Amino acid sequence: MSGDLSAVREVWARRGGARTGSDALYLFYLGALSVLVLGVPALRFAGGLLARPDVLPVLQHPLAPRLAGSAALTAVAALVLLGAVRGPALMAPFFTTTLAASGIRRRTVLWRPYVRALLVPTAMMVVVASLIAMTLSAAGDGATGGGAGGAAAVWCVLAAAGTGLLLGAAWLAGELLTARPRRLLAGALLLAAGLSALLPQGAGGSGLSPAAGAAHGPWALLVLGTGIAATAVGVALLDRLRGTVLREQSMRWETVTTVATSGDLAGAAATFRPPPSAGRRLPAIGPRPLVLLYARRDAVAWLRSPDRLAVGIVVGLLAAAALAGSTQLTGPLAGGAVLLGAGALWGAGSTLVEGIRHGVHTLGAPRLFGQTVAVQVLLHALAPALLLTTLAALGGAGLVLAGGIGEGALRAVLLPVALTPVLIAGQVRDAAKGPMPLQLMTPMPTAQGDGSVLVMLAWQSDALLLALLSGTLLAGLGLLGPGWTLGGAALLTALMALMARGRLRALGS
């Protein structure tokens, strides 16, 4: 095939429903108008709500720039690993086979999807930076002092845009690299993030303020220029993408989107999960006692997916730190930290409970090992509970030590530790979920359309919603004392276990 795409573009332009130049221009106009009419006022309104005496000191704390940099490095490492399963330069399987696998230079074919994918991290970073700038600006306008000026807000948004482009470049690096260099790069980035968070007290800058924004103007331009240069280099490196990687990722992504569109979010997540890639010679069966045998099976299963295990460990530590930090905050920051920490700790637990899911899947099969499904699930839950509890304790204690928290240290560490058994029991309940009831798929016509999709989404995400509710309840009980937290955790764990038992019985009947 020649390198000329004119014939392909002519056929593509004549397809049914093809967009003309006027259509593209109208979409651009509609998007710009939506941002100006809806986005900017919404950000200003949210900034006004967040301009509170319990939020501003956190944003203007000397540690804020250092922690923001550490979070950015952690996000870069996560995107490097994400590139192994879904990179930014990706097309549908048909176009991957007919165009990217042809004699045409791959940069000619893939630069458009790559640039479109860059809009996701860039837009997210710009929105977060704009919200922070609006909050500080509202504080300055409202006689609370210490607000950020217009120039500082512009520098902040420009630096965020450059950071988003760098995140996209890291995402592409994960798609380009093979397994070993990718893991080394992600590990180095995580190590840099940890060292950045543990810098001495005076090495993190002077917080977010107008003076700091003006002083950091050249730095913001440097970050933006580096991001643009990284994007240009990424486009040039698209020719180095391997055909097997493109084909495998495009087929997997098409399957995931098809399953997710059908309403099966759990099935989509399972399809998106990469197969085990290491430790195939590790023996999963060893001598008894039975508890150690099941713990060994779980540990070997974790080691066979090292990327997934590493992500789960890092997310668990960060989630525990967020939960511990929420005990030192008030207002919307405390609520946001609790929700973020509980959701992230739930996600970390999801990477450790493949044994529980396997135990549920053996329901109705012959008892090859002599244990019932309930016994298998219980034995498979011990190792994840122990590891997740350890991560929760380390993450909470690490924040206590790094932040110099003295008063309330016990409450800070106890919250993520107490939430762990609740989430593991919730994982058992979620594994025994079964298929969606047909009555939930009944159309619900309303003036705004079919409302049954909301019921289906609630059914699909009930486990996450219960995890968020449990974290919120335990955070509220922590205000009453450690005994209340432990008692609430025991009660919630028992309720989750009873619901899981009921689901197992329903599946077995």
N, C-alpha and C positions, 0 to 999 in steps of 0.2 A: 504494500500500500504506500502511496506517495505521502509526503509530508504536508500536502495541501488539504486543508479542511473545508475549502469552499463548497465542494459537492456535498459533504456531510451537513454543513450548515444550511445549505439550500433545502435539502430534504427535511431537516429538522424544523426549518421555518415554515414549511408547508403542511406540517402535521395539524391535526384537529385541535383547536383551542390554543394555537400558538399566539404568543404575545407579540404585538407590534412595538415599534419604538414609542408610539404614543402611549401604549399601555404601560410600558416601563417608566416613562416620564410621569404618568399619572400616579403610579405606585410610589415613586420617589416623592412626589408632591404630597400625597396622602400621608406618607410616613413622617415627613418633615413637619407637616401641619399637626399631626397627632402629638408629636413630641412637644411642639410649642404650645398647643392648646391644652393638652392633657398632662403630658409628662412634667413639664416645668412647674405648673401650679401644684401638681401632686407632690413633687419634691419640696417645694416651698412650704406646703401645708405640713408635711411630715417633719421637715426641719423645725418648724415652729413648735410642733408637739414635743420634739426631742430637746429643745432648748430649755432644759430644766436644770436646777441646781445640783441634781444628783447625776446628771449625764455629762455636763460640761467639764467638771474636774477630771473625769476619765479621759475625755478626748484631748484635754490640754495637759495631761500628765506627762512628765519628761520621758516615761517609758513607752509612750504611745507610738512614736516613730519606730523604735526598736522592735516592738512587738508586731507592728504592721509589716516591717521587713521580714521578720521571722515567718509570719503567716504567708507572705508572698513566696518565700523560698519553699515552704511546705506545699503550697499550691503548684509550684513549678515541678516539684518531685512527683506529685500526684498525676499531673498531666503527662509527664514522661512515661509513667507506668500505664496510663490510660491509652497512650499511643500504641501500645502493643496489641490492644484488642479493638480499638476504634480510633483511627487516625483522622486528622483534619482533611487530608487530600483523599477523598473517597467519592466514588460514583456508584450508580446501580450496577449490578453484575453484568447486565447486557452491555453497557457502555465500557465497563472495565475490560470485558473480553474483546469487544470489537475495536476499541480505540486505544486504551492504555496498553493493550497487549500487541498492538500493531507496530509498524515501522515509524509511526509518528512520534516525535519527541514527547515524552510524558509531561514535560512542563507546559507544552502547548495545550494539552488536554486537561491537566489537573489544576492549573493555576486558578481557574474560576471557583471550583469547590473549595480550594484551600483558602482563598481570600474570603469567601462567604463564611467558612468556619471560623475565621479570625474574628468575625463580628461578635461571636458569642462571648469569649473572654473579655474582649475590649469593651463591649457594651456593659457587661457586669461590673467591670472595674470602674468605668465612668459613672455608672449609676451610684455605686457605693461612695466614690469620691465626691460626687455632686451632693449626695445626701449629707455627708459630713460637712462640706462647705456651706450648705444651706443652714445646717444647724448652728454652726459657728457664726454665720452671718446674721441669723435671726437673734442670736444672743447679743451680738454687737448692736443691733438695732433696738433691742429691747432694754436697754439701760442696765444690763447685767454685767457689762464690761467684758473685755477679753475676746470680742468677736473677731472673725477673720474678715479682712477687706476683700474688695473685688479682685485685686491683683493676686492675692494669695489663693483665692478660690480658682482662678484661671490656671495658676501654676499647678495646683493640686489636681485638677482635671486633666491637664496635659500630661503630668507624670503618670496618672492612672491609665490614660490611653496608651502611653509607651509601655507601661507594665503589662497591659492586656496583649499588646503585640508580642512582647517577650514570652508571655504565657503560651501564645499560639505557636511561637517558634519552638518552645520546649515540647509542646504537644507533637509537632512534626518530628522532632528529634526522636521521640519514643517510637514513632512509626518507622523511622529510617534505621535505627540501631537494631542490632541483634540482641539476644537475651542477656548475655553477660555484660557487654558495655552499658546496656540500658539499666541494669540493676546497679552497676557501679556508679553511674551518674546519679541515679535516684538516691542511693545511699549517701553520696557526697553532698548532695543538696540538703538532705535531711540532717546530716551532721552540721552543715553550715547554718541551717535554721536553728538547731539546738544551741550552737555556740553563740549565734546572734542573740538568742533569748537570754543567755547567761552572761552577757557582757557586764562589765562593772556599771555601777549605778549612774555614773556621769557620762557614759559613752553613747547614750541613745538620743542625743539631741535635746532640744528645749521645748518639746511639745508642739502643738498646732496653734499658731498665733499669727497675726499679721506680720510681725517682724521675722518670724521663722519662715513664713511663706515668701516674703521678699528676698530673704537671704538665700533661699533654696531655689530661686528662679533659674539660674544656670544649671543646677542639678536636674530640674524638671525637664529642661530642654535637652540635656544630655540623655536622660532616660528615653524621651520621645525619639530622639535621633537614633539611639541604639535599637529601639524597637523597630523603626522603619528599616534600618540596615539589616536587622535580623530577618525581617519579612522578605526583603529582596534576596538575601542569601538563601532563604528557604525556598523561594520560587526557583532559584537556580539549581537547588539540590533535588528538585522533584524528579529529575531524570534518574536519580539513584534509587528510587523506590523499587522494591522487588515485586515482580509479578505475582509470585505466590502469596505474598502478604496482602497485596491489593485484592486478589481474588478471594482469599479466605475472609478478609474483613468485610468486603462488600456483600458476600453471601450471608455472613453472620448478621450483619446489620439489617439486611432485608428481612431475614427471618425474625429478628427481634421486633422490628416495626410492624410486621404482619401480626405477630402474636399479641403485641401490646394493643394494636388497633382493635383486635377482637375482644379486649377487656381482660385478658389474662396477664396481669402485671407480674405475678409470681413466675409464670412460665416464661415471660420475656426476660426476667432477671436470670433465670436458670439457663436460658439459651445464650445470653450474653456472657455467661461465665466461661472462661477459657478452660480447656481440659488440663489435667495434671501434666506437668512438664519436667519434673525432677524426682529423684529419689525412688525410681521404680524398683531398685534392688533392695530397698529397705524392707525387712521382714515385718509384716503387720501382725503376725500371730506369734505369741510367745507363751511362756509358762504361766500358770495361774498363780495367785488368786484372780478371780473373775474381774474384780474392780480394776486391777492393774492391767489385765488383758484388754479391757475395753479402752482404758486410758491410752494404752500403747497404740491401739488401732486408730484412735482419734489423732494422736500425735503424728503418726506416720502419714495420715491423710492430710494434715496441715503442711507437713514438710514437702509433700509432693506438689503443692501449689505455693511455692515460696513467695511469689509476688503478692498473692492474696493474703497470706499470713502476715507479711510485713505491713501491708496496708491496714489490716485489722489491728495490729499492735499499735501502730502510730495513731490511728483514729481513736482507739480505746484510750490511749494516754491523753490525747488532746481533749477528748470528751470528758474524761474525769477531771482534767484541769479546768474546763469550762464550768462543770458542775460545782467544783470547789470554789472557783472564783465568784459564782453567783451568790454564794453566802456572804460575800463582802460587798455586794452591790445592792442597790435599791431601785425601785421604779422599773421602767421598761427595760433597762439593761439587765437587771436581775432576771426578769421574766424571759427575755430573749436568750440569756446564757443558759437558763434551765432547759428551755425547749431545744436549743441547739445541742446542748450536752446530752440530753436524754435521747434525742434522735440519733446523734452520732454514736452513742454507746450501744444503741439498738443495732445500728449498722455494723459496728465492730463485732457484736455477738453473732450476727448473721454469717460472718465468715468462719465461725468456729463450730457450727452446729450441723455439719453435713452428716455426722453420725446419727443425730436425732432424726433427720429427714430419712436416712436409710432405714432406721428402725421402724418408722411409720410406714414406709413403703413395703416392708415385709409383712404387713397385715394381710392375713388370708393365705400366706405361703406356708409350706411345711416348716416345722420348728427344727431346722437343721442343727442348731446349737443348743437346743433344749430350753431356751428362754422365751417367755412370752413377749409380745410387743411392748407391754408396759414395762417389763424388766429391762428390755433392751434400751428403751428410751431413757429410763432412769439411769442406767449405767453410762449411757452415752452423754448424759447431761452433766456428769460429775467433772470431767476434765475441762469442758468449756467454762463451767461455773468457777472452777479454781483459777484458770488462767485469766478470765475476765475480772474476777475479784482482785487478783494480784495487780493487773493493769490499773484498775480503779484506785487501789491503794497507792501505787507508785505515782500515778498522775496527780492525785489529790495531794499527796505528801510533797511531791516535787514543786507544786505551785506554792504550797505553804512555806517551804524552805526558800524558794527563789523570791517570793514576794515578801518575805519577812513577816508573815502573818503570825501573830501571837495569840491575841484574844480571838476566840472562835475557830481555832485550828482543828479541834476535835469535830466540830460540826462540819467544817469544810471537807475533811477526809471521810467522814461518816456518810455523807450524802451519796457519793458515787458508789461506795462499797455496799450500802444498804439497797441501792437500786439494782445491783447486779443480779441477785437471785430472782427478783421480780421479772427482769428481762429474759433470763434463761427460761423460766417457767412460761413466759409469753412466747418464746421461740418454740417450745413444745406445743403450745396451743396453736400457733400459726402453722406448724408442720402438719398437724392433724386437721387442717381446714377442710379439705375435700372440695368437690366441685361447687360452683355457684348455684344456689337454688334457682329453679326456673321462674318462680314467682317474682324474683327480683328483676327479671328481664322484661316484665310486663310494661308496655308503654304507659307513660304518665303524661298525657297531653296537658299543657298549660299555655297561658298566653305568651310565654317566652319560649315555647318549644317543648320537646320531650324531656321531662324531668327525671326519667328513670336512670339516666347516666349518672346523676348525683348519688343515687342509691347504690349503683354498682361500684362507683369509686369509693364510697364509704365502706362497702363490704370488702373491697380489695385492700384498703389501707387501714382496716380496723386494728391490726396488730401495732402499727406505728402510732395510731391515735391513742391506743391504750398505753403505749410506752410513754408518750408525751404526758398523758394524764397522770400516770404513776409518778413520773419525775416531778410534776407540779405539786402533787399531793404530798410527796415526801419532803419537798423543799418547804412547803407550808408547815408541815409537822415539825421540821427541824427548828422552827422558831420557838416551839414549846419545850424542847429539850431532847437529848439523845434517846431517852427511853421511848418517847413518842415516835421518833424516827424508826427505831428497831421494831417497835410494835406494829407500826404501819407497814413496814416492809414485810414482816411475817404474815400479816393479814392479806396483803396484796399478793404475796407469793402463793398462799393457800388458795385464794380465789382463782388465780391463773391456773394452778394445778387442777382444781376442780373443773374448770372449764375445759382444760385439755383432756381430762379423763372422760368428760361427757362427749367430747368430739371423737375420741378413740372408740368409745362404745357405739356411737352413731355410725362410724365407718365400718365397724365390725359386724353390725346388725344387717 
